[in-house]
Amino acid sequence: MISITEKAKNKITELRLQEGKSDNHHIRVAVKGGGCSGLMYDLAFDDTSHPNDHIFEDKGIKIMVDKKSLLYLVGTVLDFSDGLNGKGFQFINPNASRTCGCGESFAV
């Protein structure tokens, strides 16, 4: 399961409105190869679910994850940090053994 913080929920709702996306556009979280630590997070709006997707809902936000990515993301919390030192969306991933300084890539 993947969960989100209240700050992340608010930012997702705000961005969905700014981008003109409907409530049918959910958050897709995926893991792809790349980045300085070997694996990268990918976060996007998506209105199409696929047969191998797992769909979670937290705080009224639906989160879609493909089967392969879920292996790396179980227990992850999606947060949002703003302000002077804010980095935007952050993944608090208990499966990551190493995280890049930018917070966008990790290793297991």
C-alpha positions as CSV (number, residue, x, y, z in Angstrom):
1,M,0.0,0.0,0.0
2,I,1.0,3.6,-0.7
3,S,-0.3,6.4,1.4
4,I,-0.2,10.2,1.2
5,T,0.2,13.0,3.6
6,E,-2.4,15.8,3.9
7,K,0.1,18.3,2.3
8,A,0.5,15.9,-0.7
9,K,-3.2,15.5,-1.0
10,N,-3.7,19.3,-1.1
11,K,-1.0,19.8,-3.7
12,I,-2.3,17.0,-5.9
13,T,-5.8,18.5,-5.7
14,E,-4.4,21.9,-6.6
15,L,-2.3,20.6,-9.5
16,R,-5.2,18.6,-10.9
17,L,-7.3,21.8,-11.1
18,Q,-4.4,23.9,-12.5
19,E,-3.8,21.3,-15.3
20,G,-7.6,21.0,-16.1
21,K,-7.7,17.3,-15.2
22,S,-10.9,15.7,-14.1
23,D,-11.6,13.6,-11.0
24,N,-11.0,10.6,-13.3
25,H,-7.3,11.5,-13.5
26,H,-5.7,9.6,-10.6
27,I,-2.1,9.6,-9.5
28,R,0.2,7.0,-11.1
29,V,3.3,6.2,-9.2
30,A,6.0,4.1,-10.9
31,V,9.6,3.1,-10.5
32,K,11.9,3.3,-13.5
33,G,15.6,2.6,-14.0
34,G,17.9,5.6,-14.0
35,G,19.0,8.4,-11.7
36,C,22.2,8.6,-9.8
37,S,21.1,5.8,-7.4
38,G,19.8,3.4,-10.0
39,L,16.0,3.7,-9.7
40,M,13.8,6.7,-10.2
41,Y,10.3,7.6,-9.1
42,D,7.8,8.7,-11.7
43,L,4.7,10.6,-10.7
44,A,1.9,11.6,-13.2
45,F,-1.8,12.1,-13.6
46,D,-3.4,9.2,-15.5
47,D,-7.0,8.4,-16.3
48,T,-6.4,4.8,-17.6
49,S,-5.9,1.8,-15.4
50,H,-4.2,-1.3,-16.7
51,P,-5.0,-5.0,-15.9
52,N,-1.8,-5.3,-13.7
53,D,-2.4,-2.1,-11.8
54,H,-3.0,-2.0,-8.1
55,I,-5.2,0.9,-7.0
56,F,-5.2,2.4,-3.5
57,E,-7.1,5.2,-2.1
58,D,-5.9,7.5,0.7
59,K,-7.5,10.7,1.8
60,G,-9.8,10.7,-1.3
61,I,-6.9,10.4,-3.8
62,K,-6.7,7.3,-5.9
63,I,-3.1,6.0,-6.5
64,M,-2.4,3.6,-9.3
65,V,0.8,1.4,-9.3
66,D,1.9,-1.2,-11.8
67,K,2.7,-4.6,-10.4
68,K,6.5,-4.4,-10.9
69,S,6.7,-0.9,-9.3
70,L,4.7,-2.0,-6.3
71,L,7.5,-4.4,-5.2
72,Y,9.7,-1.3,-4.6
73,L,6.9,0.9,-3.2
74,V,5.1,-1.1,-0.6
75,G,4.8,1.0,2.6
76,T,5.8,4.3,0.9
77,V,4.4,7.6,2.0
78,L,4.1,10.4,-0.6
79,D,4.7,13.8,1.0
80,F,5.0,17.3,-0.2
81,S,7.4,19.9,1.1
82,D,7.3,23.6,0.2
83,G,8.9,26.7,1.6
84,L,12.5,27.9,1.3
85,N,14.1,24.5,1.4
86,G,11.1,22.6,0.0
87,K,11.8,19.9,-2.6
88,G,8.2,19.3,-3.9
89,F,6.9,15.8,-3.8
90,Q,9.0,13.4,-1.6
91,F,8.9,9.7,-1.3
92,I,9.4,8.2,2.2
93,N,10.2,4.7,1.1
94,P,11.1,2.1,3.8
95,N,12.5,-0.2,1.1
96,A,15.2,2.2,-0.1
97,S,18.7,1.4,1.2
98,R,20.1,4.5,-0.3
99,T,18.5,7.7,-1.5
100,C,20.0,10.4,-3.8
101,G,20.4,13.9,-2.3
102,C,17.8,15.2,-4.7
103,G,15.3,12.6,-3.4
104,E,14.3,11.5,-6.9
105,S,16.3,8.3,-7.1
106,F,17.0,5.4,-4.8
107,A,18.5,2.0,-4.5
108,V,17.3,-1.2,-2.7
